[in-house]
Each structure stands twice: as C-alpha cells, then as structure tokens.
Amino acid sequence: MPRRSFNEESLLAKIAHVFHTADSAKFSHDRFSSARRLSLSIGDDAALFRPSRGCETILTCDWFLEGTHFLRRKHPPDSVGWKCLARAVSDVAAMGGAPRCFMLSLAVPENALGGWFDQFLRGLHRAAQHFDCALAGGDTTQRNEVLINVSVIGEVASGRALRRNSAKAGDFLYVSGRLGEAERGLRLLSRQKRGVNSSASQMQKHLYPEPRLALGQWLVKNRIATSAIDISDGLSSDLSRLCAASNVGARVDAAKLPVVTIPPATGKSIAHDALSLALHGGDDYELLFTAPKSSELKIPPAFAGVPVTCIGEITANRKILLVGTQTHPTILEPGGWDPFR
C-alpha cells in the first residue's frame, strides 16, 4: 500500500472541522462561552482575543510528551486529548481564574494520523467544551513521536489572583480531593499488558483529571485563601515550592491527609503505601491552599462534592515537617515528580 503523505494543511483542516461542527458551533455561540472572547480564532495567521473589563490575563503553557507523560500503546487517545488541556487549565484554577482559550502546538508521526488522531481530537474537543476553553489556533508538524504543547489564556479579577508567595505563618493548610489516586491509577495502568481494562474506574483520575476551577474561583470571590498552588508533581514537591515562594515552613499532619483507599495486599504495608502515594504521587491536580485561622468556619468540608481537608499549618520556621508518623517530627523532603531526576 502506498504511504500516506503528511500534509499540514489537511491536518489543520481536520482540527478546525472537529472544533467547528454543529455541536461545537452551539457551544461557541453560547452567551456564557469563553469563545465570545475570540474575535478571530483558528484559520488565520494569529487569533484575536478580547480581555474582559476589570480582569487580568493569565498565561500558562504545558508540555505533554509521548514516552514521558503518556504511552501511546497504553493510554486511550481520547484521554491524551483530555489531559493535555486539563493539565494547563489546572494552572488557571490554582490562581482562581477562568480559562478562556488555548493554543495547540502538536507534532505527530504519520502512523498516528488515523484512528488515534481522531480519538485524540474527540477527547480534546470534549475537554474544551467541559472547561469552556475555546481553541484559538496553534501549529502542527511531523515527528517520530507525539509531542503536545498547550498554552492557555485565562482571566481573573484584577489584583485578586491567588499566588504562591503570600502564605503567612499561622495560616492553616488545606487540600482538595483525595491524594494519591492518580499515581495509584498510573501504577494499575502500568501493570496492564496493553491498554485499559476493567480497572479503568480506578484509573479515572490519572486518565481524566478534573482541575478544581470552581473551588479556585470561590476562594477568590470570597477572599478566603492567602496563597495556592495546584498539586501536579506531588504534595511534598508542590508544598515545598509554595513555602519557598512565601519564605515560610509548614507542619503536615500525616493522620489528616486524605489518602487513597488501597485494597488489602499480601506482604505489603498498605497504610505506608497510601501515605507515600499521598505525599509524593503526582498528577492529582488538586488545589493546595492556605487560609487564615479566622476563615476556618467559612471553609466547608466539601465543595461541589469534592472534599476539602485541613492537613496542617504554615510556620515561620522554613522547615517542612511531617508529624504523626514517628515519635518526633521528620523533615518532609520533596519526593514527587521531577523530569530531571
């Protein structure tokens, strides 16, 4: 059979078609849609974006690489499409903002341009609708493996963005969701010989993460949080970044951590494994935030069905301590995801 030639124009046309179907048009012209911020979208040399009055623009980008962040032979293509956008949108959530549009830079091999690419686009389009984040444009090229870069433009009320550098000694430390679920899902997926099977429900958070947009926006609207960061690389690593930016330390109570539930396993310390996943597992995309003690009663135990848990306190001493696992507190070293480790 003759080889199909790679054609950038036809690839761009396919992307534009998926995002301009009748279904998509309804989404794009909804009066609440972020697509209304685009006076010119995909199909020209560049896009034109109209910022909202009284808002600051959030800019963020994220790589999603075959062999590093996903495996084409194991990860469902639609989950790759969903997750490459969700990862970048989570950065907007961490600042309490709303995503408006995104740019897609994509390198793909010819052998991925059939069914794999169609399913990838379906997952990406579904994520764009779910997060109300319109495709504004991007670039495509050919390579031997799939390389994806997503840049998201978001908005937040001027002067109200949540940042990493504003935590204060005495603030309580909170986290959303249950920690370690995504890493647990990745471990289950890695044991599959090929693709996803009946364990898919346990892999949901790894495959289709949900950025905590509503929680971040609520924290900003009600002026609750003093600082925030999303947990993409693991609690131990991202807490370290927040504390370094704010010149503070923290005490984390191991007993309060919302750990993943692990079925009994022979010859293995289940409690220890769950704690390790909660401390160092990446890909959860939960919000880690600080708030004054005076705000304790304002923070619900759950928000939009997602648990919100107080796990410790910010300290003036710049050490990050883990308490409750041994007789004496231990230093909590960053042990999460590091692409250079």
C-alpha positions in Angstrom: 0.0 0.0 0.0 1.3 3.5 -0.8 2.4 5.6 2.2 0.0 8.4 3.1 1.9 11.7 2.8 1.8 14.1 5.7 0.0 17.3 4.8 0.0 20.1 7.3 -3.0 21.9 5.7 -5.2 18.8 5.8 -4.2 18.2 9.4 -5.1 21.8 10.4 -8.4 21.4 8.4 -9.2 18.3 10.4 -8.6 20.1 13.7 -10.7 23.1 12.6 -13.5 20.8 11.4 -13.7 19.0 14.8 -13.9 22.3 16.6 -16.4 23.8 14.1 -19.1 21.1 14.0 -22.7 22.0 14.6 -22.3 20.8 18.2 -19.3 23.0 18.6 -21.0 26.0 17.0 -23.7 25.8 19.6 -21.1 25.8 22.3 -19.1 28.6 20.7 -22.1 31.0 20.4 -23.5 30.3 23.9 -23.6 33.8 25.5 -21.7 32.4 28.5 -19.0 30.9 26.4 -15.4 31.9 26.5 -15.4 31.6 22.7 -17.1 35.0 22.7 -13.7 36.5 23.8 -12.3 35.5 20.4 -13.0 38.0 17.7 -10.8 35.8 15.4 -9.9 32.2 16.1 -8.3 29.3 14.2 -7.8 29.7 10.5 -5.7 32.9 10.2 -2.1 33.8 11.0 -3.0 34.5 14.6 -6.0 34.8 16.9 -7.6 37.9 18.3 -8.6 37.9 22.0 -10.8 40.5 23.8 -10.0 40.6 27.5 -12.8 41.2 30.0 -13.1 44.6 31.6 -11.6 44.6 35.1 -9.7 41.4 34.7 -6.0 40.4 34.4 -4.9 37.9 31.9 -3.4 34.6 33.0 -0.9 33.0 30.6 0.3 29.4 31.1 1.7 26.5 29.0 2.3 22.9 29.5 4.2 20.1 27.6 2.6 16.6 27.2 5.1 14.2 25.7 4.9 10.6 24.5 7.2 8.4 26.4 7.4 10.9 29.3 3.9 11.8 30.2 1.9 9.1 28.3 2.4 5.9 26.4 0.6 5.6 23.0 0.2 1.9 23.3 -1.4 2.1 26.8 -3.2 5.4 27.3 -6.5 5.8 25.4 -6.1 8.5 22.7 -9.2 10.5 24.0 -7.6 10.6 27.5 -4.4 12.1 26.0 -6.6 14.8 24.3 -8.5 15.5 27.6 -5.4 15.5 29.8 -3.2 17.7 27.7 -5.7 20.5 28.1 -6.7 19.7 31.7 -3.1 19.9 32.9 -2.7 23.5 31.7 -6.2 24.5 32.8 -5.2 23.4 36.3 -2.7 26.2 36.5 -5.5 28.7 35.9 -7.6 27.0 38.6 -4.7 27.5 41.0 -4.8 31.2 40.5 -8.6 31.3 41.0 -9.2 32.2 37.3 -11.3 31.1 34.4 -9.9 29.6 31.2 -10.9 31.5 28.1 -9.0 29.9 25.1 -6.0 27.8 24.3 -3.3 27.4 21.6 -2.2 23.9 20.5 1.2 23.1 19.2 1.3 19.5 18.0 3.9 17.2 16.5 2.7 13.8 15.3 4.0 10.8 13.3 2.2 9.6 10.2 1.2 6.4 11.9 -0.9 8.3 14.4 -2.9 10.3 11.9 -5.7 7.8 11.5 -7.9 6.4 14.3 -5.6 7.5 17.1 -5.6 11.1 16.0 -9.4 11.2 15.5 -10.0 9.9 19.1 -7.3 12.3 20.4 -9.3 15.2 18.9 -12.5 14.0 20.3 -11.0 13.9 23.8 -9.5 17.4 23.3 -12.8 18.8 22.0 -14.7 17.3 24.9 -12.3 18.9 27.4 -12.6 22.3 25.6 -16.3 22.2 26.0 -16.2 21.0 29.6 -13.8 23.7 30.6 -15.4 26.3 28.4 -12.0 26.9 26.8 -12.1 27.6 23.1 -9.4 26.6 20.6 -7.8 29.8 19.3 -5.1 28.3 17.0 -1.7 26.7 17.1 0.8 24.9 14.9 1.5 21.4 13.6 4.5 19.5 12.4 5.7 15.9 11.9 7.9 13.9 14.3 8.6 10.3 15.2 6.7 10.6 18.5 3.7 12.7 19.7 4.7 16.0 21.3 2.0 18.3 22.6 2.2 21.8 23.9 -0.8 23.6 25.2 -0.9 27.3 26.1 -4.0 28.6 27.9 -5.2 32.1 28.3 -7.4 32.7 31.3 -8.7 35.7 33.3 -9.1 36.7 36.9 -10.3 39.8 38.6 -7.6 42.4 38.7 -5.5 42.2 41.8 -7.2 39.1 43.1 -5.2 36.2 41.6 -4.0 33.6 44.1 -0.3 33.3 44.2 2.4 31.1 45.8 4.2 33.8 47.7 1.5 35.1 50.1 1.3 32.3 52.7 1.6 33.6 56.3 2.9 31.9 59.5 -0.2 30.7 61.4 -2.3 30.1 58.3 -4.0 26.7 58.1 -3.0 24.4 55.1 -5.8 22.9 53.1 -6.0 20.4 50.2 -8.9 19.4 47.9 -9.8 15.9 46.9 -8.0 12.7 47.8 -4.3 12.5 47.3 -2.5 9.6 45.5 -5.4 8.5 43.4 -3.8 9.5 40.1 -0.5 7.8 40.9 -2.4 4.7 42.0 -4.1 4.7 38.6 -0.8 5.0 36.8 0.5 2.0 38.7 -2.5 0.0 37.8 -2.3 1.0 34.1 1.4 0.1 34.0 0.6 -3.4 35.0 -1.8 -3.9 32.1 -0.2 -5.7 29.1 -2.0 -3.3 26.7 -4.4 -0.5 27.3 -7.2 -0.1 29.8 -9.5 -2.9 31.1 -12.0 -3.4 33.9 -9.8 -1.4 36.4 -10.5 1.8 34.4 -12.6 3.3 37.1 -9.6 3.2 39.4 -7.6 4.9 36.7 -10.1 7.7 36.1 -8.2 10.4 37.9 -5.0 9.6 36.1 -6.6 9.5 32.7 -9.2 12.3 33.0 -8.2 14.7 35.7 -10.6 17.5 36.8 -8.9 20.8 37.5 -10.6 22.5 40.6 -11.8 25.6 38.7 -14.9 26.2 40.8 -13.1 25.9 44.1 -10.3 28.3 43.0 -12.9 30.8 41.8 -14.8 30.5 45.0 -11.7 31.2 47.1 -11.0 34.3 45.1 -14.6 35.6 45.1 -14.9 35.2 48.9 -11.3 36.3 49.6 -10.6 33.1 51.6 -7.2 32.0 50.6 -3.8 33.7 51.1 -1.9 31.5 48.7 -2.5 28.5 46.4 -0.8 26.0 44.1 -2.0 23.0 42.2 -0.7 19.6 43.0 0.7 18.4 39.7 4.1 17.0 40.9 3.1 15.6 44.3 2.2 17.2 47.7 5.8 17.1 49.0 7.2 18.8 45.9 4.5 21.4 45.4 4.3 22.3 49.1 8.0 22.9 49.0 7.6 25.3 46.1 4.8 27.2 47.9 6.8 27.5 51.1 9.9 28.6 49.3 8.0 31.4 47.4 6.5 32.6 50.7 9.6 32.2 52.8 7.8 30.1 55.3 7.7 26.4 56.5 4.9 24.0 57.4 3.8 21.2 59.7 1.8 18.5 57.9 -0.2 16.1 60.0 0.0 12.6 58.4 -3.1 11.5 60.1 -5.2 14.2 58.5 -4.1 13.5 54.9 -7.0 12.3 52.7 -5.2 9.2 51.4 -6.3 6.9 48.6 -8.0 3.6 49.5 -5.9 0.6 48.6 -7.4 -2.9 48.7 -5.6 -5.4 51.0 -2.4 -6.8 49.5 -0.3 -9.7 50.8 3.0 -8.9 52.3 2.7 -5.1 51.9 2.2 -2.3 54.3 -1.0 -0.8 52.9 -1.0 2.2 55.2 2.5 3.1 54.4 2.0 2.8 50.7 -1.2 5.0 50.8 0.8 7.7 52.8 3.6 7.6 50.3 1.2 8.0 47.4 -0.5 10.9 49.1 2.8 12.7 49.9 4.7 12.0 46.6 2.3 10.9 44.0 1.9 13.3 41.1 -0.9 14.1 38.6 -3.7 14.7 41.1 -4.3 18.3 40.0 -5.9 19.2 43.4 -5.6 22.6 45.0 -3.2 23.2 47.9 -4.1 26.5 49.6 -3.6 28.4 52.8 -6.1 30.5 54.7 -6.1 32.4 58.0 -7.4 30.6 61.1 -10.2 33.2 61.2 -11.5 31.7 57.9 -11.7 28.2 59.3 -15.5 28.2 59.7 -16.0 29.6 56.2 -14.4 26.7 54.5 -16.8 23.8 54.0 -15.7 20.1 54.5 -16.6 19.6 50.8 -17.1 22.0 47.8 -19.1 20.9 44.8 -18.8 17.3 46.0 -15.0 17.5 46.4 -13.6 17.0 49.9 -11.6 20.0 51.4 -9.3 19.0 54.2 -7.1 20.9 56.7 -3.8 19.0 56.8 -1.6 21.3 58.8 -0.3 24.8 59.4 2.2 27.3 58.0 5.1 28.1 60.3 7.7 30.9 60.4 10.5 28.2 60.6 11.2 27.4 57.0 11.4 23.7 57.6 8.6 21.5 56.3 7.9 18.9 58.9 5.7 15.7 58.8 4.2 14.8 62.2 2.3 11.8 63.3 4.3 9.0 61.7 7.1 8.7 64.3 7.9 9.8 67.8 9.5 13.0 66.5 8.6 15.2 63.5 10.6 14.3 60.4 11.7 16.6 57.6 9.4 16.2 54.5 11.7 16.3 51.5 10.4 16.9 48.0 9.8 13.4 46.6 7.4 14.0 43.8 7.8 14.1 40.0 11.0 15.8 38.7 11.7 15.4 35.0 15.4 16.0 35.6 15.8 13.5 38.4 
